[in-house]
Amino acid sequence: MLENNYWRGNFCVEVNPAPGTLVIFGASGDLAKRKLFPALCHLYRRGLLHEESRIVGCARTDYSDATFRDHLRGELNGNCSECERFLDRVHYQRLDYGVPADYTALSRRLDELESSGELPANRTIYLAMPAALYPAIIGELSRAGLLTEPGDGRWRHVVLEKPFGRDSASAEELDRFLHSHLHEDQIYRIDHYLGKETVQNIMMLRFANLIFEPVWNAHYIDHVQLTVAETLGVEHRAGYYDHVGLLRDMFQNHMLEMLAMAAMEMPGSFSPDAVRDEKVKLIESIRPFRRETFAEDIVRGQYQGYRQEPGVAPDSRTETFVAAKIMIDNWRWKGVPFYLRSGKKLAARRSEIAIVFKNIPHSIFAPIRAEEMQPDTLVLRVQPDEGMELTIQAKQPGPKLCMGGLTLNFRYSDLPGGEQFEAYERLLLDAMLGDQTLFIRSDVIAASWRLFTPVLEHWDALPLAEYSPGTQGPDEAMRLFAGTQREWREIR
């Protein structure tokens, strides 16, 4: 029998990236300060940044290296010695995104910083910016030669935050523009949900354990529920959110990516393109939404008080809740409904994938009938408290026929041997390593928009249900289960 430390020693060792420079556009913004720089600091403290690596923040704000480090220091949990050594690697270059001379100055600064190292440096450029600025920035980067790979093995990667378009047409336009300046293997489209341990674990759970694959299909699974619930409202994102809405913000990316991970076929290998090939096939197997059945398959809602939020139009019909029933037309999933829901101002913060199995065909435990038994359910918890739980029927203490659900629970936080990676830590590390497995390929984006663009074209014609903050969402979401004995799992 192999000991646990054997596996840790041979397979659970993180790879340290080669020397590199990480350039962060939008470095004075909220995402960079709250997520990106803390994630990079944690990587440094774990020994996962090469000694010759440097980080350069770019924004319009007039900082020096010293004042920019002061700007970040409070978010890095104090003045610990590791934080100070990390900040020594951080530099700042003021840059106006539409001024060509500023990109030339940035190029000179990068050359200067990298000249002090003994090894050639790769470059990762992270655009922590609104997507509307991508064309201007990438065009100037290209003209300044900052996207051209030297040809000596060093690479230039560009990391992009969502949204990747607003519909099929705008996504195709953005894709054409990106590919006029970059190769696909230079583009890292980020979805931070894919950096979460539980989402990454879906493939290993399915494809490394013989007990799951035989039952992961329509013969044994009754339905699947995907939930992403938030307790917060739109907060400081109201100006952006009121023009986007929840369907674009969550379904076209996060929700569909989780669905693909849970439902796709086994790839031929654990390589980036093999994994993403299967995602595309799965998304293309989803039954298209039809206008005549929108009311049966989709529910949209808005929480009470949304229109009074600062930055929201007083007559806004932007949805803050969406529930949908999705069918996958392939052999594995024929007839199995996937129920997806996401919303703001709900009862709890909860992201999970629940695999609900069919009831047993016959019960010998009279007077308990098979249909009265609680179905076995496997829940993959994405956040909070990442892990999984399996609820099965089992004997309870007491009389001979005292039977009920018994839950077997696993949490990543209970594992010994190290601190858990945050999503942005994992994705930043992979981008610097050149591993695209957890990033989104252009054909996945195109397939996702082909699914939802027909819905968006008639979106305003659907009723907008109202729901109270702190609840399970609008009652109308129950109509997706019409004609069945199914119901939503409680959000708690």
LOKE-117806 format. One record per atom (N, C-alpha, C): residue in one letter; x, y, z. Coordinates in steps of 0.2 Angstrom, whole numbers, plus 5000, padded with zeros to 4 digits. Example, Ala and Ser with C-alpha at 12.3 -4.5 7.8 and 13.67 -1.06 7.14 Angstrom:
A506649725039 A506249785039 A506649845039 S506449895035 S506849955036 S506450005039 
//
This chain:
M500449945000 M500050005000 M500450065000 L500350114996 L500750174995 L500550225001 E501050255004 E500950295010 E500750365007 N500350405011 N500150465008 N500650515007 N501250515011 N501750555010 N502150535003 Y502050475001 Y502350454994 Y502050494989 W501350494989 W501050534984 W501150614985 R501250634991 R501350704991 R502050724989 G502550674990 G503150694988 G503250684980 N502850644977 N502950634970 N502450674965 F501850694968 F501450724964 F501150794966 C501250804973 C500950864976 C501450924977 V501950924972 V502450984973 V502351034967 E502251094970 E502151144965 E502751164961 V502651184955 V503151204950 V503251274951 N503951294952 N504151364952 N504151394945 P503851444943 P503951474936 P504651504935 A504851504929 A505451534927 A505451604928 P506051634928 P506051714929 P505551744924 G505151794927 G504651824923 G504551894926 T504151934921 T503952004923 T503152004923 L502852014928 L502052024928 L501952094927 V501552114922 V501352184921 V500652184922 I500352224927 I499652234929 I499452294927 F498952294922 F498652364920 F498052364924 G497852424926 G497352434931 G497552424938 A498252434939 A498552414946 A498252454952 S497952514950 S497752554956 S497052534958 G496752494954 G496052474955 G495852424960 D495252414961 D495052374967 D495252294966 L495152274960 L495352204959 L496052184960 A496452234957 A497252224958 A497352224966 K497152274969 K497252284976 K497052234981 R496452214980 R496052164984 R496252094983 K496352074976 K496452004974 K497151994971 L497352024966 L497952014963 L498652014967 F498752074970 F499352084973 F499352044980 P498852034984 P498851984989 P498951914987 A498651894981 A498851824978 A499551814976 L499851864973 L500551864971 L501051864978 C500851904983 C501151904989 C501151834992 H500551804992 H500551734995 H500951684991 L500951694984 L501451644980 L502151654982 Y502351724983 Y503051734985 Y503151704992 R502751704997 R502851685003 R502951605003 R502651574998 R502651504997 R503251484993 G503651534991 G504251514987 G504051504979 L503551524977 L503251514970 L503351574965 L503851614967 L504051674962 L504751664962 H505051664956 H505751654955 H506151724958 E506751714960 E507051764963 E507151824959 E507151814952 E507351864947 E506651894944 S506051874947 S505451894944 S505251964947 R504952004943 R504752074945 R503952084943 I503652134947 I502952144946 I502952224944 V502652244939 V502552314937 V501852334937 G501652374941 G500952404940 G500852464936 C500352464932 C500252514927 C499552544928 A499452614928 A498852644929 A498952724928 R498452754927 R498452824926 R498652864932 T498552834938 T498652874945 T499452884945 D499552944948 D500252964948 D500652944954 Y500852884954 Y501252854960 Y501952844958 S502352844963 S503052824962 S503052754964 D503652714964 D503752654966 D503552654974 A503852694978 A503752694985 A503052714987 T502652764984 T502052774986 T501552724983 F501652684978 F501252634976 F501352574981 R501952564983 R502052504988 R501652524995 D501652594996 D501252615002 D500452595001 H500252614995 H499552594993 H499352524994 L499852474993 L499652404993 L499752385000 R500252415004 R500452385010 R499952355015 G499352405016 G498852385021 G498452325019 E498452315012 E498052255010 E498452185010 L499052195012 L499552135012 L499652115019 N499152135024 N499152105031 N499752125034 G499952195034 G500452225039 G501152225036 N501552235040 N502252245038 N502752185040 C502452125038 C502852065040 C503452065035 S503952035037 S504652035033 S504552005026 E504151955026 E503951925019 E503651975014 C503152015017 C502752065013 C503252115011 E503752145015 E504152195013 E504652165008 R504852105008 R505352085003 R504952074997 F504252054997 F503852054991 F503752124988 L503652174992 L503552234989 L504152264986 D504752244988 D505352264985 D505352244977 R504952194976 R504952164969 R504452204965 V504052244968 V503452284965 V503752354963 H503552364956 H503752434953 H503052464950 Y503152524949 Y502552564946 Y502752604940 Q502352604935 Q502452644929 Q501852674927 R501852744928 R501152784926 R501052774919 L500452764917 L500352754909 L499652774908 D499552814903 D498852834900 D498752784895 Y498152754895 Y498052694890 Y498052714883 G497852774882 G497852794875 G498452834872 V498952834876 V499552874874 V500152834871 P500252824865 P500852784863 P501452794866 A501652854867 A502352864871 A502352834877 D501852824881 D501852794887 D502052714887 Y501852684881 Y501952614880 Y502652604878 T502952654875 T503652654873 T504052664880 A503852704884 A504152714891 A504152644895 L503552614894 L503452554898 L503952504895 S504052494889 S504452444886 S505252464888 R505452524889 R506052544891 R506152524898 R505652534902 R505652514909 R505752444910 L505352404907 L505352324907 L506052304905 D506352334900 D507052314898 D507552324903 E507452384906 E507952404912 E507852354918 L507252344920 L507152294926 L507452224924 E507352204918 E507552134916 E508252134915 S508652184914 S509352184912 S509752164918 S509452174924 S509852164930 S509852084932 G509452044929 G509351974930 G509951934926 E510051884928 E510551834925 E510251794919 L509551784920 L509151744915 L508651784911 P508551764905 P508051794901 P507351784904 A506951834904 A506251844907 A505651834902 N505151794905 N504551794901 N504151854904 R503651864900 R503151924902 R502451904902 T502051914908 T501351904908 T501051974909 I500551994905 I500252054905 I499552044907 Y499352074913 Y498652054915 Y498252124915 L497652114911 L497252174910 L496652174915 A496752204921 A496252204926 A495852264925 M495552264919 M495252324916 M494552314914 P494052364913 P493452344909 P493652324902 A493252274900 A493352244893 A493352294888 A492952354888 A492952404883 A493652434882 L494052424886 L494752454885 L495252404882 Y495052344881 Y495452294878 Y495752314872 P495352334867 P495652354860 P496152404860 A495952454864 A496452514864 A497152494867 I497152454873 I497752434876 I498152384872 I497752334870 I498152284866 I498352314859 G498052354856 G498252384850 G498952424851 E498952464857 E499552504858 E500152454861 L499952404864 L500452354866 L500852324860 S500352304855 S500652274849 S501052324845 R500852384845 R501252434841 R501952444844 A501952444851 A502552454854 A503052394855 G502752334851 G503152274851 G503152234858 L502652254862 L502652214869 L502352154868 L502052134863 L501652074862 L502052024858 T502652044855 T503052004850 T503451954854 E503451894853 E503851844857 E504551844853 P505051844857 P505751854854 P505951794850 G505651734851 G505851684847 G506451634850 D506651654856 D507151614859 D506851574865 G506251564864 G505851524870 G505551564875 R505651624875 R505351674880 R504651684877 W504151694881 W503451704879 W503151764882 R502651784878 R502251844880 R501451824881 H501251824887 H500551804889 H500151864891 V499451864889 V499051914890 V498451884894 V498251904900 V497751884904 V497151934904 L496551904902 L495951944901 L495451924906 E495151974909 E494551964914 E493951964909 K493351934912 K492751934908 K492452004909 P491952024905 P491551984900 P491951984894 F491851924890 F492151924884 F491551934878 G491351994878 G490852014873 G490152014877 R489652044873 R488952044876 R488451994873 D488651974867 D488251924863 D488751894858 S488451854854 S488851814849 S489251864844 A488951914842 A489251964837 A489852004840 S489752024846 S490252064850 S490852024852 A490651954854 A491151914856 A491551894850 E491251884844 E491651864838 E492051924836 E491851984836 E492252044835 E492852054839 L492752044846 L493352044850 L493851984849 D493551924847 D494051874846 D494451884840 R494151914834 R494451934828 R495051984830 F494852034834 F495352084836 F495952054840 L495752014845 L496351984849 L496751944844 H496451904840 H496951854835 H497251894830 S497151954829 S497551994824 S498152024827 H498252014834 H498852034838 H499151984842 L498751924843 L499051874847 L498851804845 H499251754846 H499051684845 H498651664851 E498251614849 E497751584854 E498151564861 D498751534859 D499151514865 D499451564869 Q499351624867 Q499551684871 Q499051714875 I498451694874 I497851724877 I497551684883 Y497551714889 Y497251674895 Y496651714897 R496051684895 R495451714897 R495251684904 I495151724909 I495151704916 I494451694918 D494251644922 D493651634926 D493851614932 H493851654937 H494151634944 H493751574947 Y493151554945 Y492851494948 Y493251434946 L493651434940 L493951374938 L494651374943 G494751424946 G495351414951 G495151384958 K494551374959 K494351344965 K494451274966 E494751244971 E494951174972 E494351124970 T493751144973 T493151094971 T493051094964 V493051144960 V492951144953 V493451104950 Q494151114952 Q494651074949 Q494651004950 N494350984956 N494250914959 N493750874955 I493250914951 I492750874948 I493050824943 M493550844939 M493750794935 M494150734938 M494550744944 M494850694947 M494350644951 L493850674953 L493250644957 L492950594952 R492850614946 R492450574940 R492950524937 F493550544935 F493950504931 F494550474934 A494650484941 A495150444944 A494850394949 N494150384950 N493850344954 N493350304951 L493450234951 L493050194947 L492350184950 I492250204956 I491550204959 I491050254956 F491350304953 F490850364951 F490650354943 E491150334939 E491050334932 E490450294930 P490350234933 P489850184930 P489150214932 V489050264937 V488450284939 V488350364937 W488850394933 W488850464931 W488450464924 N487850454924 N487450454918 N486650444919 A486350444914 A485550454914 A485250394917 H485650334918 H485350274921 H485250284928 Y485650324931 Y485650324939 Y485550394941 I485650444937 I485550514940 I484950544938 D484550564943 D483850594941 D483950664939 H484350704942 H484450774940 H485050804943 V485250864941 V485850904943 V485650974945 Q485850994951 Q485651064952 Q486351104953 L486451164950 L486951204951 L486751274953 T487051294959 T486751354963 T487351394964 V487351464962 V487751514964 V487351574967 A487351574974 A486951624978 A487351664981 E487151734981 E487551784985 E487051814990 T487351844995 T486951885000 T486951954999 L487451974995 L487552044994 L487152064988 G487052134987 G486752154981 G487252174976 V487152234972 V487552254967 V488152294970 E488052324976 E488552354979 E488852414975 H489552414974 H489852464970 H489852454963 R489652394961 R489652374954 R488952394950 A488552434953 A487852454951 A487952484944 G488352524942 G488452564936 G488552514930 Y489052464932 Y489152404927 Y488552354927 Y488352334932 Y487852284933 Y487252294929 D486952364930 D486352374927 D486352374920 H486952374917 H486952364909 H487152294907 V487252254912 V487452184910 V486952134912 G486752134919 G486252084921 G486552024923 L486151984927 L486451914929 L486551864924 L486151864919 L486251814914 L486951814910 R487151874909 R487751884906 R488351884911 D488251904917 D488751904922 D488951844925 M488451794925 M488551724928 M488451664924 F487951664919 F487751604916 F488251594910 Q488351644906 Q488751624900 Q489451604902 N489651614908 N490351594910 N490451554916 H490351574922 H490451534928 H489951474928 M489351484927 M488851434927 M488951374922 L489051404916 L489151354910 L489851314911 E490351354914 E490951314915 E490951264920 M490551274925 M490451224930 M490051164928 L489551184924 L489151134920 L489551084916 A489951114912 A490351074907 A490851034911 M491151054917 M491651014921 M491250954923 A490650964926 A490250914929 A489950864924 A489850884917 A489450844913 A489850814907 M490450844905 M490850824899 M491050754899 E491250734894 E491550664893 E492250664895 M492550604897 M493250604899 M493750624893 P494150674894 P494650694889 P495150634888 G495450634882 G495950584880 G496550594885 S496750654887 S497250664892 S497150724896 F497550734901 F497450794906 F497850844903 S497750864896 S498150914893 S497650974892 P497851034892 P497451094891 P496951084885 D497151074879 D496751064874 D496251004874 A496550954876 A496050894877 A495450904882 V495650944887 V495050954892 V494651004889 R494851054886 R494451104883 R494051084877 D494351034873 D493951004867 D493350974870 E493350934876 E492750904878 E492250954881 K492451014884 K492051064886 K491651094880 V491951104874 V491651124868 V491051074866 K491251014866 K490750964864 K490150964868 L490250964875 L489750964879 L489251024878 I489551084878 I489151144877 I488751144870 E489051114865 E488751114859 E488151054859 S488151014864 S487650964865 S487050984869 I487051044872 I486551074875 I485951094870 R485351074872 R484751084868 R484651164868 P484651194862 P484551264861 P483851284864 F483851344867 F483251374870 F482751394864 R482151384865 R481651394860 R481151454863 R481051504859 R480651564861 R479951534864 E479651484861 E478951464863 E478951434869 T479551414872 T479651374878 T480051414883 F480151474882 F480551514887 F480251514894 A479651524894 A479251534900 A479351464904 E479351414901 E479451344905 E480151334907 D480651364903 D481351344904 D481751394908 I481551454908 I481951514911 I481451554916 V481751574921 V481451624926 V481951684927 R481651744927 R482151794928 R481751834934 G482151864939 G481951904944 G482351964946 Q482052004951 Q482452064953 Q482252074960 Y482752084964 Y482652094972 Y482252154973 Q481852154978 Q481552224980 Q482052274983 G482052334980 G482452384982 G483052394977 Y483052344972 Y483652354967 Y483652424964 R483052444962 R482952504958 R483152564962 Q483152554969 Q483352614973 Q484152614974 E484452564972 E485252564973 E485552624969 P486052654972 P486452704968 P486752684962 G486552714956 G486852694950 G486352654946 V485752634949 V485352594945 V484752644943 A484552624936 A483952664933 A483352654937 P482952704939 P482352694943 P481752654940 D481852644933 D481352594930 D481752534927 S482252514930 S482752464927 S482352394927 R482452354922 R482152284921 R482752234921 T483352254924 T483852214924 T483752164929 E483952104927 E483852044932 E484352034937 T484252014943 T484752004948 T484651924950 F484251894947 F484151814948 F483951784942 V484251724940 V484051684935 V484051614937 A483551574935 A483451504935 A483351474928 A483651424926 A483551394920 A483551314920 K483151284916 K483251214915 K483551194908 I484051154909 I484451144903 I484451064902 M484451054895 M484450984893 M485050964889 I485350914890 I485950894886 I485750834881 D485850844875 D485650794870 D486250754868 N486450704873 N486850654871 N486750594875 W487050534873 W486850474876 W486950474884 R487450504886 R487550504894 R487050534897 W486750594895 W486350634899 W485650644896 K485450594891 K484750604888 K484250594893 G483850654894 G483250654898 G483450674905 V484050694907 V484250714913 V484250794913 P483750824917 P483750904917 P484350924922 F484650984920 F485151014924 F484751084926 Y484651094932 Y484351154934 Y484951204937 L484951264934 L485451314936 L485051374939 R485351404944 R485051464947 R485651504950 S485551564950 S486051614953 S485651674954 G485851714960 G485551774961 G485851814967 K485751874967 K485951914973 K485451924978 K485651944984 K485251954990 K484851894991 L485151834991 L484751774993 L484951755000 A484651705002 A484651685010 A485351675012 A485851645008 A486551635010 A487051635004 R487651645006 R488151635001 R488351565000 R488151544994 R488251464993 R488351454985 S488851414984 S489051394977 S489151314977 E488751284973 E488751204974 E488451174968 I488751114967 I488451074962 I488151014965 A487550994964 A487150944968 A486950884963 I487250824963 I487050774959 I486550734963 V485950734960 V485350694964 V485250634960 F485350574964 F485250514960 F484550484961 K484350444957 K483650414956 K483550374963 N482950364964 N482750324970 N482750254968 I482850214973 I482850134972 I482250114968 P482250064964 P481550044961 P481050014965 H481349984971 H480849944975 H481149944982 S480749954987 S480949954994 S480749894998 I481149855001 I481049795005 I480849815012 F480949885014 F480849905021 F480149935022 A479649885021 A478949905022 A478849935030 P478449985031 P478050015026 P478350075022 I478950075022 I479350135019 I479350115011 R479050155007 R479050145000 R479650184997 A479850154991 A480450174988 A480350254986 E479850274984 E479750344982 E479750394988 E479650364994 E479650405000 E480450415003 M480850375000 M481550385003 M481850445000 Q482350475004 Q482750535002 Q483250504997 P483250534991 P483750514986 P484450524988 D484950484986 D485650494987 D485850554983 T486250594987 T486450654984 T487150674985 L487550684980 L488250704980 L488250784979 V488550814984 V488550894983 V489350914983 L489550944978 L490150974977 L490151054979 R490451064985 R490351134988 R490951174985 V490751224981 V491251274978 V491451324983 Q490951354986 Q491051404991 Q490451414995 P490551435002 P491151435006 P491251365008 D491751355012 D491951295015 D491951235010 E492451245005 E492551204999 E492651135001 G492251084998 G492351014999 G491750984996 M491550924999 M491050884996 M490650845001 E490050825000 E489650785005 E489250735001 L489150675004 L488750625000 L488250605005 T487650615004 T487050595008 T486750525005 I486750475010 I486550415008 I485950395013 Q485550335012 Q485150315016 Q485450265021 A485350265027 A485750225032 A485250215038 K485450165042 K485150145049 K485250205054 Q484750235057 Q484850275062 Q484750245069 P485050275074 P485050245081 P484250235083 G484050175085 G483350175087 G483050105085 P482450105083 P482050045081 P482350015075 K482149955073 K482449925068 K482349955061 L481849985060 L481650025054 L481750095054 C482250115059 C482350185059 C482950205054 M482650235048 M483150245043 M483050315041 G483650345038 G483650415036 G484250435033 G484350495031 G484950515027 G485550525032 L486050495029 L486750505033 L487150535028 T487550595031 T487950635027 T488650625028 L489050605023 L489750595024 L490050665021 N490450695025 N490650765024 N491450765024 F491650805018 F492350815018 F492450895016 R492950925020 R493150995019 R493850995017 Y494051035012 Y494751045011 Y495151075017 S494851115020 S495151155026 S495351105031 D495051045031 D495250985036 D495850955034 L496150955028 L496650925026 L497350945029 P497750905031 P498450925034 P498850945028 G499450975030 G499950975025 G499951045021 G499651095023 G499751155019 G499151195018 E499251265017 E498751315016 E498351305009 Q497751315009 Q497351305003 Q497551364998 F497551354992 F497651404987 F497051444986 E497051504986 E496451544983 E496451544976 A495851554973 A495751544966 A496251584962 Y496351654963 Y496851694959 Y497551674960 E497751644966 E498351614966 E498551564961 R498051514961 R498151464956 R498151484949 L497751534947 L497651554940 L498251594938 L498551644943 L499151674942 L499751634941 L499751584945 L500351534944 L500351504938 D499751474936 D499651444930 D499851484924 A499651544924 A499751594918 A500451604918 M500851604923 M501551614923 M501951554921 L501651494922 L501851434920 L501751414913 G501251454910 G501051434903 G500551374902 D500151364908 D499751304908 D499051334907 Q498651324901 Q498051354900 Q497451304902 T497551254905 T497051204907 T496451244910 L496551284915 L495951314918 L495751384915 F495951394909 F495751464906 F495351444900 I494951494897 I494451474893 I494651494886 R494551444881 R494751444874 R494251484870 S494451514864 S493951554861 S493351514858 D493451454856 D492851414854 D492351394859 V492551394866 V492151384871 V491751444872 I492051504872 I491651574872 I491151574866 A491351554860 A490851564855 A490251514856 A490351454858 A489851404859 A489351434865 S489651464870 S489251484875 S488751544873 W489051584869 W488651644867 W488151614862 R488251564858 R487751544853 R487151514857 L487251484863 L486751464867 L486351514870 F486651574872 F486251624876 F486051684872 T486351694866 T486151754862 T485451754860 P485151694858 P484451694856 P483951714862 V484151694868 V483851714874 V483851784875 L484451814875 L484551884876 L484151924871 E484051904865 E483651944860 E482951954862 H482651904866 H481951914868 H481951924876 W482451944879 W482551944886 W482051984890 D481952044887 D481452094890 D480752074890 A480552024885 A479952004884 A479751954890 L480151924893 L480051884899 L479851924905 P479351894909 P479151924915 P479751934920 L479751984924 L480251994929 L479951984936 A480051934939 A479751914945 A480151954951 E479751974956 E480052014961 E480151964967 Y480751974971 Y480851934977 Y481151974983 S480951954989 S481251984995 S481951974996 P482352024998 P483052005000 P483051955006 G483551915005 G483651865011 G483251805010 T482851795004 T482451735003 T482851684998 Q482451634996 Q482651584991 Q482651604984 G482351664983 G482251694976 G481551694975 P481351714969 P480651714967 P480251644967 D479651644970 D479251584970 D479251554963 E479251594958 E479151574951 E479651524948 A480251524952 A480751474950 A480551404951 M480051394955 M479751324956 M479451294950 R479251344945 R478851314939 R479351274935 L479951284935 L480451234932 L480351164933 F480051154939 F479951084941 F479251054940 A478851094936 A478151074935 A478151004932 G477650964935 G477550904933 G477950844936 T478450864941 T478850824944 T478850824951 Q479150784955 Q479150784962 Q479850814965 R480150844960 R480850884962 R480650944965 E481150974969 E481151044971 E481851064972 W481951134973 W482551164974 W482851144981 R483551134981 R483851124987 R483851194991 E483751194997 E483751255001 E484351285001 I484351355000 I484951395001 I485051415008 R485551385011 R485751405018 R486451395020 
//
